[in-house]
Amino acid sequence: MVAKQWSSEAIVAALAAQGIELAPARGERLARAQQSLLDASAADPLRAALVLDAEPAGFAAALARCKAK
């Protein structure tokens, strides 16, 4: 699984859409941190077994499978 790439511009735009302004160069730092997290999660074999990204209802299906029987 390949992790999505986040640029500083994308992070700044996503936060600006929510009314959050960042200090100069903060977008770059957040992009590096976000990319580190995405790279680490992409290598997680447990995450690879989940079908959360495969379909919109995947999250609900995963929750249903995890409920105590």
mmCIF file as Biopython writes it, N, C-alpha, C and O atoms, coordinates in Angstrom:
data_model
#
loop_
_atom_site.group_PDB
_atom_site.id
_atom_site.type_symbol
_atom_site.label_atom_id
_atom_site.label_alt_id
_atom_site.label_comp_id
_atom_site.label_asym_id
_atom_site.label_entity_id
_atom_site.label_seq_id
_atom_site.pdbx_PDB_ins_code
_atom_site.Cartn_x
_atom_site.Cartn_y
_atom_site.Cartn_z
_atom_site.occupancy
_atom_site.B_iso_or_equiv
_atom_site.auth_seq_id
_atom_site.auth_asym_id
_atom_site.pdbx_PDB_model_num
ATOM 1   N N  . MET A ? 1  ? 0.838   -1.168  0.000  1.0 0.0 1  A 1 
ATOM 2   C CA . MET A ? 1  ? 0.000   0.000   0.000  1.0 0.0 1  A 1 
ATOM 3   C C  . MET A ? 1  ? 0.891   1.241   0.000  1.0 0.0 1  A 1 
ATOM 4   O O  . MET A ? 1  ? 1.850   1.316   0.768  1.0 0.0 1  A 1 
ATOM 5   N N  . VAL A ? 2  ? 0.587   2.187   -0.833 1.0 0.0 2  A 1 
ATOM 6   C CA . VAL A ? 2  ? 1.372   3.411   -0.933 1.0 0.0 2  A 1 
ATOM 7   C C  . VAL A ? 2  ? 0.646   4.521   -0.188 1.0 0.0 2  A 1 
ATOM 8   O O  . VAL A ? 2  ? -0.541  4.758   -0.411 1.0 0.0 2  A 1 
ATOM 9   N N  . ALA A ? 3  ? 1.361   5.192   0.690  1.0 0.0 3  A 1 
ATOM 10  C CA . ALA A ? 3  ? 0.771   6.301   1.439  1.0 0.0 3  A 1 
ATOM 11  C C  . ALA A ? 3  ? 0.588   7.509   0.529  1.0 0.0 3  A 1 
ATOM 12  O O  . ALA A ? 3  ? 1.394   7.759   -0.368 1.0 0.0 3  A 1 
ATOM 13  N N  . LYS A ? 4  ? -0.477  8.245   0.774  1.0 0.0 4  A 1 
ATOM 14  C CA . LYS A ? 4  ? -0.725  9.466   0.010  1.0 0.0 4  A 1 
ATOM 15  C C  . LYS A ? 4  ? 0.300   10.518  0.407  1.0 0.0 4  A 1 
ATOM 16  O O  . LYS A ? 4  ? 0.755   10.555  1.550  1.0 0.0 4  A 1 
ATOM 17  N N  . GLN A ? 5  ? 0.654   11.362  -0.532 1.0 0.0 5  A 1 
ATOM 18  C CA . GLN A ? 5  ? 1.610   12.442  -0.269 1.0 0.0 5  A 1 
ATOM 19  C C  . GLN A ? 5  ? 0.848   13.711  0.113  1.0 0.0 5  A 1 
ATOM 20  O O  . GLN A ? 5  ? -0.109  14.095  -0.560 1.0 0.0 5  A 1 
ATOM 21  N N  . TRP A ? 6  ? 1.273   14.347  1.180  1.0 0.0 6  A 1 
ATOM 22  C CA . TRP A ? 6  ? 0.689   15.611  1.607  1.0 0.0 6  A 1 
ATOM 23  C C  . TRP A ? 6  ? 1.719   16.721  1.429  1.0 0.0 6  A 1 
ATOM 24  O O  . TRP A ? 6  ? 2.854   16.608  1.893  1.0 0.0 6  A 1 
ATOM 25  N N  . SER A ? 7  ? 1.316   17.782  0.761  1.0 0.0 7  A 1 
ATOM 26  C CA . SER A ? 7  ? 2.206   18.936  0.600  1.0 0.0 7  A 1 
ATOM 27  C C  . SER A ? 7  ? 1.823   19.990  1.631  1.0 0.0 7  A 1 
ATOM 28  O O  . SER A ? 7  ? 0.731   19.958  2.198  1.0 0.0 7  A 1 
ATOM 29  N N  . SER A ? 8  ? 2.722   20.906  1.857  1.0 0.0 8  A 1 
ATOM 30  C CA . SER A ? 8  ? 2.423   21.974  2.809  1.0 0.0 8  A 1 
ATOM 31  C C  . SER A ? 8  ? 1.252   22.825  2.318  1.0 0.0 8  A 1 
ATOM 32  O O  . SER A ? 8  ? 0.448   23.303  3.117  1.0 0.0 8  A 1 
ATOM 33  N N  . GLU A ? 9  ? 1.164   23.009  1.012  1.0 0.0 9  A 1 
ATOM 34  C CA . GLU A ? 9  ? 0.058   23.798  0.452  1.0 0.0 9  A 1 
ATOM 35  C C  . GLU A ? 9  ? -1.279  23.123  0.715  1.0 0.0 9  A 1 
ATOM 36  O O  . GLU A ? 9  ? -2.265  23.795  1.020  1.0 0.0 9  A 1 
ATOM 37  N N  . ALA A ? 10 ? -1.321  21.795  0.598  1.0 0.0 10 A 1 
ATOM 38  C CA . ALA A ? 10 ? -2.567  21.062  0.837  1.0 0.0 10 A 1 
ATOM 39  C C  . ALA A ? 10 ? -2.983  21.169  2.300  1.0 0.0 10 A 1 
ATOM 40  O O  . ALA A ? 10 ? -4.165  21.338  2.599  1.0 0.0 10 A 1 
ATOM 41  N N  . ILE A ? 11 ? -2.033  21.074  3.197  1.0 0.0 11 A 1 
ATOM 42  C CA . ILE A ? 11 ? -2.340  21.175  4.623  1.0 0.0 11 A 1 
ATOM 43  C C  . ILE A ? 11 ? -2.799  22.583  4.975  1.0 0.0 11 A 1 
ATOM 44  O O  . ILE A ? 11 ? -3.775  22.749  5.706  1.0 0.0 11 A 1 
ATOM 45  N N  . VAL A ? 12 ? -2.115  23.588  4.472  1.0 0.0 12 A 1 
ATOM 46  C CA . VAL A ? 12 ? -2.503  24.977  4.732  1.0 0.0 12 A 1 
ATOM 47  C C  . VAL A ? 12 ? -3.910  25.231  4.179  1.0 0.0 12 A 1 
ATOM 48  O O  . VAL A ? 12 ? -4.725  25.873  4.841  1.0 0.0 12 A 1 
ATOM 49  N N  . ALA A ? 13 ? -4.195  24.737  2.987  1.0 0.0 13 A 1 
ATOM 50  C CA . ALA A ? 13 ? -5.515  24.946  2.382  1.0 0.0 13 A 1 
ATOM 51  C C  . ALA A ? 13 ? -6.602  24.221  3.167  1.0 0.0 13 A 1 
ATOM 52  O O  . ALA A ? 13 ? -7.686  24.767  3.369  1.0 0.0 13 A 1 
ATOM 53  N N  . ALA A ? 14 ? -6.324  23.003  3.609  1.0 0.0 14 A 1 
ATOM 54  C CA . ALA A ? 14 ? -7.316  22.242  4.372  1.0 0.0 14 A 1 
ATOM 55  C C  . ALA A ? 14 ? -7.631  22.930  5.697  1.0 0.0 14 A 1 
ATOM 56  O O  . ALA A ? 14 ? -8.790  22.995  6.106  1.0 0.0 14 A 1 
ATOM 57  N N  . LEU A ? 15 ? -6.608  23.438  6.360  1.0 0.0 15 A 1 
ATOM 58  C CA . LEU A ? 15 ? -6.833  24.137  7.621  1.0 0.0 15 A 1 
ATOM 59  C C  . LEU A ? 15 ? -7.489  25.500  7.402  1.0 0.0 15 A 1 
ATOM 60  O O  . LEU A ? 15 ? -8.333  25.920  8.194  1.0 0.0 15 A 1 
ATOM 61  N N  . ALA A ? 16 ? -7.100  26.190  6.327  1.0 0.0 16 A 1 
ATOM 62  C CA . ALA A ? 16 ? -7.696  27.491  6.024  1.0 0.0 16 A 1 
ATOM 63  C C  . ALA A ? 16 ? -9.191  27.338  5.730  1.0 0.0 16 A 1 
ATOM 64  O O  . ALA A ? 16 ? -9.980  28.222  6.062  1.0 0.0 16 A 1 
ATOM 65  N N  . ALA A ? 17 ? -9.579  26.228  5.112  1.0 0.0 17 A 1 
ATOM 66  C CA . ALA A ? 17 ? -10.990 25.982  4.831  1.0 0.0 17 A 1 
ATOM 67  C C  . ALA A ? 17 ? -11.796 25.842  6.122  1.0 0.0 17 A 1 
ATOM 68  O O  . ALA A ? 17 ? -13.012 26.031  6.126  1.0 0.0 17 A 1 
ATOM 69  N N  . GLN A ? 18 ? -11.116 25.512  7.203  1.0 0.0 18 A 1 
ATOM 70  C CA . GLN A ? 18 ? -11.773 25.390  8.505  1.0 0.0 18 A 1 
ATOM 71  C C  . GLN A ? 18 ? -11.584 26.643  9.357  1.0 0.0 18 A 1 
ATOM 72  O O  . GLN A ? 18 ? -11.978 26.679  10.523 1.0 0.0 18 A 1 
ATOM 73  N N  . GLY A ? 19 ? -10.974 27.671  8.761  1.0 0.0 19 A 1 
ATOM 74  C CA . GLY A ? 19 ? -10.774 28.928  9.472  1.0 0.0 19 A 1 
ATOM 75  C C  . GLY A ? 19 ? -9.544  28.945  10.364 1.0 0.0 19 A 1 
ATOM 76  O O  . GLY A ? 19 ? -9.440  29.785  11.258 1.0 0.0 19 A 1 
ATOM 77  N N  . ILE A ? 20 ? -8.606  28.024  10.133 1.0 0.0 20 A 1 
ATOM 78  C CA . ILE A ? 20 ? -7.396  27.945  10.949 1.0 0.0 20 A 1 
ATOM 79  C C  . ILE A ? 20 ? -6.226  28.484  10.132 1.0 0.0 20 A 1 
ATOM 80  O O  . ILE A ? 20 ? -5.909  27.965  9.062  1.0 0.0 20 A 1 
ATOM 81  N N  . GLU A ? 21 ? -5.593  29.529  10.652 1.0 0.0 21 A 1 
ATOM 82  C CA . GLU A ? 21 ? -4.431  30.086  9.966  1.0 0.0 21 A 1 
ATOM 83  C C  . GLU A ? 21 ? -3.161  29.600  10.643 1.0 0.0 21 A 1 
ATOM 84  O O  . GLU A ? 21 ? -3.094  29.508  11.869 1.0 0.0 21 A 1 
ATOM 85  N N  . LEU A ? 22 ? -2.157  29.292  9.837  1.0 0.0 22 A 1 
ATOM 86  C CA . LEU A ? 22 ? -0.883  28.806  10.360 1.0 0.0 22 A 1 
ATOM 87  C C  . LEU A ? 22 ? 0.181   29.886  10.270 1.0 0.0 22 A 1 
ATOM 88  O O  . LEU A ? 22 ? 0.123   30.773  9.419  1.0 0.0 22 A 1 
ATOM 89  N N  . ALA A ? 23 ? 1.146   29.791  11.162 1.0 0.0 23 A 1 
ATOM 90  C CA . ALA A ? 23 ? 2.297   30.682  11.112 1.0 0.0 23 A 1 
ATOM 91  C C  . ALA A ? 23 ? 3.136   30.325  9.891  1.0 0.0 23 A 1 
ATOM 92  O O  . ALA A ? 23 ? 3.033   29.212  9.377  1.0 0.0 23 A 1 
ATOM 93  N N  . PRO A ? 24 ? 3.972   31.263  9.418  1.0 0.0 24 A 1 
ATOM 94  C CA . PRO A ? 24 ? 4.828   30.962  8.276  1.0 0.0 24 A 1 
ATOM 95  C C  . PRO A ? 24 ? 5.700   29.730  8.528  1.0 0.0 24 A 1 
ATOM 96  O O  . PRO A ? 24 ? 6.231   29.555  9.625  1.0 0.0 24 A 1 
ATOM 97  N N  . ALA A ? 25 ? 5.842   28.902  7.537  1.0 0.0 25 A 1 
ATOM 98  C CA . ALA A ? 25 ? 6.656   27.684  7.540  1.0 0.0 25 A 1 
ATOM 99  C C  . ALA A ? 25 ? 6.064   26.566  8.398  1.0 0.0 25 A 1 
ATOM 100 O O  . ALA A ? 25 ? 6.646   25.484  8.465  1.0 0.0 25 A 1 
ATOM 101 N N  . ARG A ? 26 ? 4.939   26.791  9.047  1.0 0.0 26 A 1 
ATOM 102 C CA . ARG A ? 26 ? 4.327   25.745  9.866  1.0 0.0 26 A 1 
ATOM 103 C C  . ARG A ? 26 ? 3.742   24.641  8.975  1.0 0.0 26 A 1 
ATOM 104 O O  . ARG A ? 26 ? 3.722   23.473  9.363  1.0 0.0 26 A 1 
ATOM 105 N N  . GLY A ? 27 ? 3.270   25.012  7.792  1.0 0.0 27 A 1 
ATOM 106 C CA . GLY A ? 27 ? 2.729   24.027  6.862  1.0 0.0 27 A 1 
ATOM 107 C C  . GLY A ? 27 ? 3.769   22.989  6.460  1.0 0.0 27 A 1 
ATOM 108 O O  . GLY A ? 27 ? 3.461   21.804  6.335  1.0 0.0 27 A 1 
ATOM 109 N N  . GLU A ? 28 ? 4.999   23.442  6.258  1.0 0.0 28 A 1 
ATOM 110 C CA . GLU A ? 28 ? 6.094   22.521  5.909  1.0 0.0 28 A 1 
ATOM 111 C C  . GLU A ? 28 ? 6.350   21.524  7.030  1.0 0.0 28 A 1 
ATOM 112 O O  . GLU A ? 28 ? 6.517   20.330  6.780  1.0 0.0 28 A 1 
ATOM 113 N N  . ARG A ? 29 ? 6.381   22.008  8.245  1.0 0.0 29 A 1 
ATOM 114 C CA . ARG A ? 29 ? 6.635   21.127  9.400  1.0 0.0 29 A 1 
ATOM 115 C C  . ARG A ? 29 ? 5.500   20.127  9.574  1.0 0.0 29 A 1 
ATOM 116 O O  . ARG A ? 29 ? 5.737   18.950  9.848  1.0 0.0 29 A 1 
ATOM 117 N N  . LEU A ? 30 ? 4.263   20.599  9.414  1.0 0.0 30 A 1 
ATOM 118 C CA . LEU A ? 30 ? 3.128   19.693  9.532  1.0 0.0 30 A 1 
ATOM 119 C C  . LEU A ? 30 ? 3.116   18.655  8.405  1.0 0.0 30 A 1 
ATOM 120 O O  . LEU A ? 30 ? 2.767   17.496  8.627  1.0 0.0 30 A 1 
ATOM 121 N N  . ALA A ? 31 ? 3.498   19.075  7.206  1.0 0.0 31 A 1 
ATOM 122 C CA . ALA A ? 31 ? 3.534   18.139  6.073  1.0 0.0 31 A 1 
ATOM 123 C C  . ALA A ? 31 ? 4.563   17.040  6.321  1.0 0.0 31 A 1 
ATOM 124 O O  . ALA A ? 31 ? 4.291   15.873  6.041  1.0 0.0 31 A 1 
ATOM 125 N N  . ARG A ? 32 ? 5.725   17.388  6.835  1.0 0.0 32 A 1 
ATOM 126 C CA . ARG A ? 32 ? 6.740   16.371  7.141  1.0 0.0 32 A 1 
ATOM 127 C C  . ARG A ? 32 ? 6.254   15.415  8.225  1.0 0.0 32 A 1 
ATOM 128 O O  . ARG A ? 32 ? 6.452   14.204  8.125  1.0 0.0 32 A 1 
ATOM 129 N N  . ALA A ? 33 ? 5.623   15.954  9.251  1.0 0.0 33 A 1 
ATOM 130 C CA . ALA A ? 33 ? 5.111   15.113  10.337 1.0 0.0 33 A 1 
ATOM 131 C C  . ALA A ? 33 ? 3.994   14.203  9.836  1.0 0.0 33 A 1 
ATOM 132 O O  . ALA A ? 33 ? 3.960   13.015  10.159 1.0 0.0 33 A 1 
ATOM 133 N N  . GLN A ? 34 ? 3.082   14.763  9.046  1.0 0.0 34 A 1 
ATOM 134 C CA . GLN A ? 34 ? 1.976   13.969  8.497  1.0 0.0 34 A 1 
ATOM 135 C C  . GLN A ? 34 ? 2.503   12.867  7.591  1.0 0.0 34 A 1 
ATOM 136 O O  . GLN A ? 34 ? 2.004   11.742  7.624  1.0 0.0 34 A 1 
ATOM 137 N N  . GLN A ? 35 ? 3.499   13.181  6.792  1.0 0.0 35 A 1 
ATOM 138 C CA . GLN A ? 35 ? 4.056   12.183  5.882  1.0 0.0 35 A 1 
ATOM 139 C C  . GLN A ? 35 ? 4.728   11.054  6.661  1.0 0.0 35 A 1 
ATOM 140 O O  . GLN A ? 35 ? 4.640   9.892   6.265  1.0 0.0 35 A 1 
ATOM 141 N N  . SER A ? 36 ? 5.391   11.385  7.755  1.0 0.0 36 A 1 
ATOM 142 C CA . SER A ? 36 ? 5.999   10.347  8.592  1.0 0.0 36 A 1 
ATOM 143 C C  . SER A ? 36 ? 4.945   9.400   9.147  1.0 0.0 36 A 1 
ATOM 144 O O  . SER A ? 36 ? 5.139   8.184   9.162  1.0 0.0 36 A 1 
ATOM 145 N N  . LEU A ? 37 ? 3.830   9.962   9.602  1.0 0.0 37 A 1 
ATOM 146 C CA . LEU A ? 37 ? 2.742   9.128   10.120 1.0 0.0 37 A 1 
ATOM 147 C C  . LEU A ? 37 ? 2.131   8.258   9.026  1.0 0.0 37 A 1 
ATOM 148 O O  . LEU A ? 37 ? 1.850   7.080   9.246  1.0 0.0 37 A 1 
ATOM 149 N N  . LEU A ? 38 ? 1.927   8.840   7.851  1.0 0.0 38 A 1 
ATOM 150 C CA . LEU A ? 38 ? 1.354   8.070   6.747  1.0 0.0 38 A 1 
ATOM 151 C C  . LEU A ? 38 ? 2.282   6.950   6.305  1.0 0.0 38 A 1 
ATOM 152 O O  . LEU A ? 38 ? 1.830   5.840   6.023  1.0 0.0 38 A 1 
ATOM 153 N N  . ASP A ? 39 ? 3.570   7.235   6.246  1.0 0.0 39 A 1 
ATOM 154 C CA . ASP A ? 39 ? 4.536   6.199   5.852  1.0 0.0 39 A 1 
ATOM 155 C C  . ASP A ? 39 ? 4.561   5.064   6.869  1.0 0.0 39 A 1 
ATOM 156 O O  . ASP A ? 39 ? 4.635   3.893   6.496  1.0 0.0 39 A 1 
ATOM 157 N N  . ALA A ? 40 ? 4.500   5.410   8.150  1.0 0.0 40 A 1 
ATOM 158 C CA . ALA A ? 40 ? 4.514   4.386   9.191  1.0 0.0 40 A 1 
ATOM 159 C C  . ALA A ? 40 ? 3.244   3.550   9.153  1.0 0.0 40 A 1 
ATOM 160 O O  . ALA A ? 40 ? 3.300   2.333   9.330  1.0 0.0 40 A 1 
ATOM 161 N N  . SER A ? 41 ? 2.103   4.188   8.924  1.0 0.0 41 A 1 
ATOM 162 C CA . SER A ? 41 ? 0.851   3.432   8.902  1.0 0.0 41 A 1 
ATOM 163 C C  . SER A ? 41 ? 0.736   2.573   7.647  1.0 0.0 41 A 1 
ATOM 164 O O  . SER A ? 41 ? 0.086   1.528   7.673  1.0 0.0 41 A 1 
ATOM 165 N N  . ALA A ? 42 ? 1.354   2.998   6.560  1.0 0.0 42 A 1 
ATOM 166 C CA . ALA A ? 42 ? 1.293   2.203   5.327  1.0 0.0 42 A 1 
ATOM 167 C C  . ALA A ? 42 ? 2.027   0.885   5.495  1.0 0.0 42 A 1 
ATOM 168 O O  . ALA A ? 42 ? 1.682   -0.100  4.843  1.0 0.0 42 A 1 
ATOM 169 N N  . ALA A ? 43 ? 3.035   0.851   6.359  1.0 0.0 43 A 1 
ATOM 170 C CA . ALA A ? 43 ? 3.822   -0.364  6.567  1.0 0.0 43 A 1 
ATOM 171 C C  . ALA A ? 43 ? 3.205   -1.272  7.626  1.0 0.0 43 A 1 
ATOM 172 O O  . ALA A ? 43 ? 3.740   -2.349  7.888  1.0 0.0 43 A 1 
ATOM 173 N N  . ASP A ? 44 ? 2.101   -0.870  8.239  1.0 0.0 44 A 1 
ATOM 174 C CA . ASP A ? 44 ? 1.478   -1.642  9.311  1.0 0.0 44 A 1 
ATOM 175 C C  . ASP A ? 44 ? 0.675   -2.807  8.724  1.0 0.0 44 A 1 
ATOM 176 O O  . ASP A ? 44 ? -0.303  -2.571  8.015  1.0 0.0 44 A 1 
ATOM 177 N N  . PRO A ? 45 ? 1.062   -4.054  9.001  1.0 0.0 45 A 1 
ATOM 178 C CA . PRO A ? 45 ? 0.339   -5.193  8.432  1.0 0.0 45 A 1 
ATOM 179 C C  . PRO A ? 45 ? -1.091  -5.318  8.963  1.0 0.0 45 A 1 
ATOM 180 O O  . PRO A ? 45 ? -1.959  -5.839  8.262  1.0 0.0 45 A 1 
ATOM 181 N N  . LEU A ? 46 ? -1.351  -4.854  10.181 1.0 0.0 46 A 1 
ATOM 182 C CA . LEU A ? 46 ? -2.717  -4.914  10.702 1.0 0.0 46 A 1 
ATOM 183 C C  . LEU A ? 46 ? -3.631  -3.950  9.957  1.0 0.0 46 A 1 
ATOM 184 O O  . LEU A ? 46 ? -4.788  -4.267  9.681  1.0 0.0 46 A 1 
ATOM 185 N N  . ARG A ? 47 ? -3.107  -2.775  9.635  1.0 0.0 47 A 1 
ATOM 186 C CA . ARG A ? 47 ? -3.909  -1.800  8.893  1.0 0.0 47 A 1 
ATOM 187 C C  . ARG A ? 47 ? -4.189  -2.304  7.490  1.0 0.0 47 A 1 
ATOM 188 O O  . ARG A ? 47 ? -5.269  -2.067  6.950  1.0 0.0 47 A 1 
ATOM 189 N N  . ALA A ? 48 ? -3.237  -2.990  6.901  1.0 0.0 48 A 1 
ATOM 190 C CA . ALA A ? 48 ? -3.420  -3.512  5.550  1.0 0.0 48 A 1 
ATOM 191 C C  . ALA A ? 48 ? -4.549  -4.528  5.487  1.0 0.0 48 A 1 
ATOM 192 O O  . ALA A ? 48 ? -5.172  -4.697  4.439  1.0 0.0 48 A 1 
ATOM 193 N N  . ALA A ? 49 ? -4.819  -5.210  6.602  1.0 0.0 49 A 1 
ATOM 194 C CA . ALA A ? 49 ? -5.874  -6.216  6.633  1.0 0.0 49 A 1 
ATOM 195 C C  . ALA A ? 49 ? -7.265  -5.597  6.742  1.0 0.0 49 A 1 
ATOM 196 O O  . ALA A ? 49 ? -8.257  -6.279  6.481  1.0 0.0 49 A 1 
ATOM 197 N N  . LEU A ? 50 ? -7.363  -4.324  7.119  1.0 0.0 50 A 1 
ATOM 198 C CA . LEU A ? 50 ? -8.663  -3.673  7.244  1.0 0.0 50 A 1 
ATOM 199 C C  . LEU A ? 50 ? -9.175  -3.228  5.892  1.0 0.0 50 A 1 
ATOM 200 O O  . LEU A ? 50 ? -8.391  -2.905  5.000  1.0 0.0 50 A 1 
ATOM 201 N N  . VAL A ? 51 ? -10.473 -3.210  5.737  1.0 0.0 51 A 1 
ATOM 202 C CA . VAL A ? 51 ? -11.085 -2.789  4.477  1.0 0.0 51 A 1 
ATOM 203 C C  . VAL A ? 51 ? -11.678 -1.389  4.586  1.0 0.0 51 A 1 
ATOM 204 O O  . VAL A ? 51 ? -12.631 -1.060  3.880  1.0 0.0 51 A 1 
ATOM 205 N N  . LEU A ? 52 ? -11.116 -0.561  5.470  1.0 0.0 52 A 1 
ATOM 206 C CA . LEU A ? 52 ? -11.676 0.766   5.688  1.0 0.0 52 A 1 
ATOM 207 C C  . LEU A ? 52 ? -11.633 1.642   4.446  1.0 0.0 52 A 1 
ATOM 208 O O  . LEU A ? 52 ? -12.552 2.428   4.215  1.0 0.0 52 A 1 
ATOM 209 N N  . ASP A ? 53 ? -10.577 1.519   3.639  1.0 0.0 53 A 1 
ATOM 210 C CA . ASP A ? 53 ? -10.435 2.375   2.471  1.0 0.0 53 A 1 
ATOM 211 C C  . ASP A ? 53 ? -11.096 1.787   1.228  1.0 0.0 53 A 1 
ATOM 212 O O  . ASP A ? 53 ? -11.221 2.480   0.218  1.0 0.0 53 A 1 
ATOM 213 N N  . ALA A ? 54 ? -11.515 0.547   1.278  1.0 0.0 54 A 1 
ATOM 214 C CA . ALA A ? 54 ? -12.032 -0.134  0.100  1.0 0.0 54 A 1 
ATOM 215 C C  . ALA A ? 54 ? -13.417 0.345   -0.295 1.0 0.0 54 A 1 
ATOM 216 O O  . ALA A ? 54 ? -13.729 0.412   -1.484 1.0 0.0 54 A 1 
ATOM 217 N N  . GLU A ? 55 ? -14.246 0.676   0.669  1.0 0.0 55 A 1 
ATOM 218 C CA . GLU A ? 55 ? -15.614 1.091   0.387  1.0 0.0 55 A 1 
ATOM 219 C C  . GLU A ? 55 ? -16.081 2.053   1.473  1.0 0.0 55 A 1 
ATOM 220 O O  . GLU A ? 55 ? -15.561 2.017   2.588  1.0 0.0 55 A 1 
ATOM 221 N N  . PRO A ? 56 ? -17.056 2.915   1.167  1.0 0.0 56 A 1 
ATOM 222 C CA . PRO A ? 56 ? -17.522 3.869   2.171  1.0 0.0 56 A 1 
ATOM 223 C C  . PRO A ? 56 ? -18.073 3.200   3.425  1.0 0.0 56 A 1 
ATOM 224 O O  . PRO A ? 56 ? -17.922 3.731   4.525  1.0 0.0 56 A 1 
ATOM 225 N N  . ALA A ? 57 ? -18.703 2.054   3.274  1.0 0.0 57 A 1 
ATOM 226 C CA . ALA A ? 57 ? -19.283 1.372   4.435  1.0 0.0 57 A 1 
ATOM 227 C C  . ALA A ? 57 ? -18.261 0.498   5.151  1.0 0.0 57 A 1 
ATOM 228 O O  . ALA A ? 57 ? -18.612 -0.202  6.101  1.0 0.0 57 A 1 
ATOM 229 N N  . GLY A ? 58 ? -17.007 0.524   4.715  1.0 0.0 58 A 1 
ATOM 230 C CA . GLY A ? 58 ? -15.979 -0.324  5.304  1.0 0.0 58 A 1 
ATOM 231 C C  . GLY A ? 58 ? -15.764 -0.072  6.780  1.0 0.0 58 A 1 
ATOM 232 O O  . GLY A ? 58 ? -15.519 -1.008  7.541  1.0 0.0 58 A 1 
ATOM 233 N N  . PHE A ? 59 ? -15.851 1.182   7.193  1.0 0.0 59 A 1 
ATOM 234 C CA . PHE A ? 59 ? -15.646 1.510   8.605  1.0 0.0 59 A 1 
ATOM 235 C C  . PHE A ? 59 ? -16.746 0.887   9.455  1.0 0.0 59 A 1 
ATOM 236 O O  . PHE A ? 59 ? -16.473 0.299   10.502 1.0 0.0 59 A 1 
ATOM 237 N N  . ALA A ? 60 ? -17.989 1.019   9.001  1.0 0.0 60 A 1 
ATOM 238 C CA . ALA A ? 60 ? -19.103 0.432   9.749  1.0 0.0 60 A 1 
ATOM 239 C C  . ALA A ? 60 ? -18.992 -1.083  9.796  1.0 0.0 60 A 1 
ATOM 240 O O  . ALA A ? 60 ? -19.289 -1.695  10.823 1.0 0.0 60 A 1 
ATOM 241 N N  . ALA A ? 61 ? -18.571 -1.689  8.706  1.0 0.0 61 A 1 
ATOM 242 C CA . ALA A ? 61 ? -18.385 -3.144  8.678  1.0 0.0 61 A 1 
ATOM 243 C C  . ALA A ? 61 ? -17.289 -3.577  9.636  1.0 0.0 61 A 1 
ATOM 244 O O  . ALA A ? 61 ? -17.429 -4.585  10.328 1.0 0.0 61 A 1 
ATOM 245 N N  . ALA A ? 62 ? -16.201 -2.825  9.680  1.0 0.0 62 A 1 
ATOM 246 C CA . ALA A ? 62 ? -15.099 -3.162  10.595 1.0 0.0 62 A 1 
ATOM 247 C C  . ALA A ? 62 ? -15.557 -3.034  12.048 1.0 0.0 62 A 1 
ATOM 248 O O  . ALA A ? 62 ? -15.201 -3.863  12.885 1.0 0.0 62 A 1 
ATOM 249 N N  . LEU A ? 63 ? -16.338 -2.009  12.350 1.0 0.0 63 A 1 
ATOM 250 C CA . LEU A ? 63 ? -16.851 -1.862  13.709 1.0 0.0 63 A 1 
ATOM 251 C C  . LEU A ? 63 ? -17.775 -3.010  14.077 1.0 0.0 63 A 1 
ATOM 252 O O  . LEU A ? 63 ? -17.725 -3.515  15.199 1.0 0.0 63 A 1 
ATOM 253 N N  . ALA A ? 64 ? -18.614 -3.423  13.145 1.0 0.0 64 A 1 
ATOM 254 C CA . ALA A ? 64 ? -19.536 -4.522  13.412 1.0 0.0 64 A 1 
ATOM 255 C C  . ALA A ? 64 ? -18.779 -5.816  13.697 1.0 0.0 64 A 1 
ATOM 256 O O  . ALA A ? 64 ? -19.197 -6.596  14.553 1.0 0.0 64 A 1 
ATOM 257 N N  . ARG A ? 65 ? -17.681 -6.055  12.999 1.0 0.0 65 A 1 
ATOM 258 C CA . ARG A ? 65 ? -16.894 -7.260  13.221 1.0 0.0 65 A 1 
ATOM 259 C C  . ARG A ? 65 ? -16.161 -7.216  14.557 1.0 0.0 65 A 1 
ATOM 260 O O  . ARG A ? 65 ? -15.852 -8.264  15.125 1.0 0.0 65 A 1 
ATOM 261 N N  . CYS A ? 66 ? -15.878 -6.011  15.070 1.0 0.0 66 A 1 
ATOM 262 C CA . CYS A ? 66 ? -15.112 -5.875  16.310 1.0 0.0 66 A 1 
ATOM 263 C C  . CYS A ? 66 ? -16.001 -5.908  17.558 1.0 0.0 66 A 1 
ATOM 264 O O  . CYS A ? 66 ? -15.490 -6.053  18.669 1.0 0.0 66 A 1 
ATOM 265 N N  . LYS A ? 67 ? -17.299 -5.777  17.397 1.0 0.0 67 A 1 
ATOM 266 C CA . LYS A ? 67 ? -18.183 -5.771  18.571 1.0 0.0 67 A 1 
ATOM 267 C C  . LYS A ? 67 ? -18.154 -7.127  19.263 1.0 0.0 67 A 1 
ATOM 268 O O  . LYS A ? 67 ? -18.028 -8.174  18.628 1.0 0.0 67 A 1 
ATOM 269 N N  . ALA A ? 68 ? -18.274 -7.073  20.570 1.0 0.0 68 A 1 
ATOM 270 C CA . ALA A ? 68 ? -18.288 -8.316  21.359 1.0 0.0 68 A 1 
ATOM 271 C C  . ALA A ? 68 ? -19.522 -9.135  20.998 1.0 0.0 68 A 1 
ATOM 272 O O  . ALA A ? 68 ? -20.618 -8.606  20.811 1.0 0.0 68 A 1 
ATOM 273 N N  . LYS A ? 69 ? -19.309 -10.416 20.909 1.0 0.0 69 A 1 
ATOM 274 C CA . LYS A ? 69 ? -20.423 -11.310 20.544 1.0 0.0 69 A 1 
ATOM 275 C C  . LYS A ? 69 ? -21.046 -11.900 21.769 1.0 0.0 69 A 1 
ATOM 276 O O  . LYS A ? 69 ? -21.997 -12.676 21.665 1.0 0.0 69 A 1 
#
